[in-house]
Amino acid sequence: QVQLVESGGGLVQPGGSLRLSCAASGSIFSINAMGWYRQAPGKERELVAALPTGGITYYVDSVKGRFTISRDNAKNTVYLQMNSLKPEDTAVYYCNARVINTARTLFEYWGQGTRVTVSS
């Protein structure tokens, strides 16, 4: 089994910054990709940013130039640095990882979600 533990959400004023972290642990052989999704009230979950191992980083257009995704492969951890936050960034943010486990099987895992609220 693989667990994803997120941290770093909270309340921030417009224009402020937050840094989300997500650490993967458990029966990990390798990680193909890690990323962040978000779901705002009344909306579908959307991919915000993704960082495949050895691949091209993806950002949804609405966060380009404001958010930065990064990974610490030694710690199996992905970060999302969010700057110049806007009220429309308010959502629950979910960490996602595509993991090859120790049985050499590919699974997709989700974190529990961390709430980000941007409001004055």
Salt bridges, closest charged atoms under 4 A:
GLU46 OE2 - ARG38 NE 2.71
ASP61 OD1 - LYS64 NZ 2.92
ASP89 OD1 - ARG38 NH1 2.99
ASP89 OD2 - ARG66 NH1 2.75
GLU108 OE2 - ARG98 NE 3.45
